């Protein structure tokens, strides 16, 4: 199995995106690191997520998705580093990934997320995405997350004003 995995493996490719949220850093960190089965719907995807472990310092989850080429499975271990960063190591039946997430406070209560990640397929990909395509796809997902996060923040503020 090790030889077969090596033959199908590629070099690590690096990616980077930035997204800005109209929420304070503390809210952004709590929201971004509260992994749940509902994440796929927020992202506009169809994978199923099962959260295996969720502690103040670590989250472990598995995602499963079916497409025309079969099943995609991944297990991610997230190390939480409050108040503003987390690291993710993921393995799966088709890829390995490592990611570093950093939140930075901006003026007017906004927060910037900088995501840097490395990915490598463990089997040959039928249609590999270019660097620009993968970054654009990830940026789109995070913009969807941002919209949901900002909506949740507005609701939380409206609720706190009525108390």
N, C-alpha and C positions, 0 to 999 in steps of 0.2 A: 504494500500500500504506500509506503514512503516513497519508493521509486516512481510509482504512478503519479503520486501527488506532485513530486518534483518536476516530472516531465510536463505536466499540465500547468505548472505554476509560471507566473510572470513576475517581472520586477515590480517593486512597490512604485506606485505613481502617487504624486503629491497634489493636493488640491487645497483651495482656500477661498472662503467667502466672508463677507461682512453683511450684517443686516442690523437695522436700527429698529428699536421698539419704543413706542410712546408709553412706557411704564418705568417706574423706578427700578434700580438694580435689584433691590431685595425681593420685590415682587417677581421680576424676571427670573431670578435664580430659582425661587420656589416653584414657579410655574414650569420652567424648562426641565427641571429635574424631578417632576412628579409624573413619572412614566406610567401610562395606563393603557388598557385595551382600546380606549377611544382614540388614541393617537392616530391610527390609520385614517379614520374618517376626517380628522382635522387636516391631515396632510393630503387628502384626496386620493388615498391609496386603498388597496383591498387586502393587505396582509392582516393576519390575525396575530395579536400579541398576547403573550402570557407573562405576567410579572411573577418571577420565581422568588425573589428576595427584594425587600425594600427597607433599608435601615438608614439612619442619618448619614452614614459614610459610604454606603454601597447599594447599588441597584443591579439586579441580574434579571434579564428578560430574554424571551425567545420570540422570534417572529417567524411566521410560516405563510407562504403565499404560493398559489398555484397559477401557472400560466401555460401557454401552449407547449413550452419546452419541459414542463414537469414542475416539481416542487422546488421552491427556494426556501431554505431554512437558515436561520442565523441565531446565534446566542451572543449577547453582548453583556459585558461586565463593565459597569460604570462606577468609577471612583469619584465620589463627591468631595470637593475641596471648597467648602464655604469660605467666604461669602460670595465668591465670584468666578469659580472655575470648576470644571470637571473633566475627567479623562475617560475615554471609552476604548476597550479592546473587544473586538468581535471576531468570531470564527463562524464559518458556515459551510454548507455543502458546495458552495461555488466561489466564495471569496473570504479574504481576511481583511480586517480594517482596524485602524487605530486613529483615534481622534482626540484633539484637544480643543476645548471650548473655553473662551475667556469673555467675561462680561466687563464692560467699562461704563462708568457713569458719564453721561453727557449733560450739557446744560438743559434747563427746562424740564428736568425729571425724566429725560430719555435715557436709554441704555443701548449700547452697541454690543452685538455678539460678533466675535471673531472666531470662526471655525477653521481649523487646519486639520486635515486628515490625510492619511495614507491608505491606499487600498491596493490589493492585488488579487486578481482572480486565481483560484486554485485549480480551475479547469478552463480549457479554452472557451472563450465567449463567442457565441454565434455572431453577434453584432456589437462589438465593444464601442462604448461611447467615447467620444473625444474628451479631452480635458475641459474644453469650453462647454460641451453638452452636459457633462456630469456636474460641473459647477453651476450651470444654469438650472438644472433640474433640482439640485439641492437648495439653491437660492429660492426657487419657486416654492418648495416645500416649507422653508423657513418663513417666507412671506405669508403663507397660509397660517402657519403657527402664530406669527405676529398678529394677524387680524383676530384670531381667536383669543390670544392673550390680552390684547388691548380691550376687546369686548368684555372679558372676564374682569379686567381691572376696573373698567367703567362701572360695571355692576357692583363690584366690591366697594367702590367709593360712594355710589348712590345709597347702598345699604348702610354704610357707616354714617352718612349724613342724617339719616332718618332716626337714628338711635339717640 
